[in-house]
Amino acid sequence: QVQLVESGGGLVQAGGSLRLSCQISSSFSLSNMGWYRQAPGKQREFVARISNTGVADVADSVKGRFTISRDNAKNTVDLQMDRLKPDDTGVYSCNARPLLSSVEYWGQGTLVTVSE
């Protein structure tokens, strides 16, 4: 079984920062990892991803503000969020996709609320 647990969400003022962390129950060195978010009344959207080799990509809406990183030794993937905006509000979920597999895993999410 693979379990993912997100942490680090909270309430912050616009312009502030948060660092989200995803803890994976087992080694994910051969997995592509990603962060997604879902705002109230909207579909879940891609935020950032990082490959098993460390190649990172982020959505245009957060480019220059969000940074994704991974630590395979600690089995964690983090999302550093700076200069937060109210539009960043949502439930942020961690995703894992093992290589050569159609199976994907999701955490339960952590809530990020950015006030005006």
N, C-alpha and C positions, 0 to 999 in steps of 0.2 A: 504494500500500500504506500502511496505517496500522498503526503498531506502538506499543505501550504498554509501558513498563518501570517497574516499581515498585521503590522502595528505601526504606530507613529502618527495616525490621524488625529485631528482635533479642530478646534476653532481658532482661526487666526484672522488678523486684520489684513486688508489689502496691502500689498507691498511686503508682507512678511514671508517667512520661510518655514518649511517643514521638511523632515526627512522620513520617508516611509521605508520600512524594512519588511522583507518577505523571508520567513524562515521555512526551509524545506526539510522534511523529515529524513530524507536520504540524499545521497550524492546526486547532483544534477549537472555534473561537469559535461555530460554529453547531451544536454538539453538546451534548447533555445528558450529564453525567458522573456517575459513581457509584463508590462503594466497597462491596464485598461481602466476606464472610469465610466460611470453612468450617473448622469445628472437626473434629478427628478423629472419624470415625464419624457425623457429622451432615451434613445438607444445607447447601448454600450459602445464606446469608441476607443480606438487605439491611442495610447499615449506614448509608450516607449518600448523598445525591445533591445535585447542584446544576445548575440549568438553564442554558441559554445566556444568560439574562438575569441570572443570579446569585441566583436564588431557591433557598435551601437547605432541606433537610429531612433529619432523622436519625431512626433507629429509636428507639423508646421505650426500649429497653434501654441506649442510650448517650446519651440526651438529657441535656444539662447537662454531659457529660464530653467528648464528641467534637465537633469543629468542622470542617466541610469548606469549602474555599476554592479559588479558581482564579485563575490568572494567565495570561490569554490571550497576553500579549506573550512570555512564556517558555514557553508551551505546557505548563504544569504544572497539576496539581490536587493539593492536599495534604489530608491528614487529620491534624489535631492531636488526639491522644489523651491525656487527662489522667485522673488517679485510676484507673489501670488495675486491673482485677480479673482473677483467674484465668479467669473465664468469657469474657474477651475473647480468650483464646488461639485462634489459628487462622491460616490462610493468607489474607492480605488481597489482593484482586485489584481492579484498576482497570478500569472499564467505560466505553465511549464509545458513544453513540447519536446519530448525525447526525440533524438534523431532516428530516422527510419521507422517512425511510428505514427499511426493515425490517432493515437490516444493523446489527450491533453488533460491537464489538471488545473483546477482553480481553487483559490482560497475563498474565504467567505467575505472578504473585503474589509476595508477600514474607511470610516467616514471623514472626509475633509470638507470643512465649511469655511469659506472665506467671506468675511463681512466687508461692507463698503468702507 
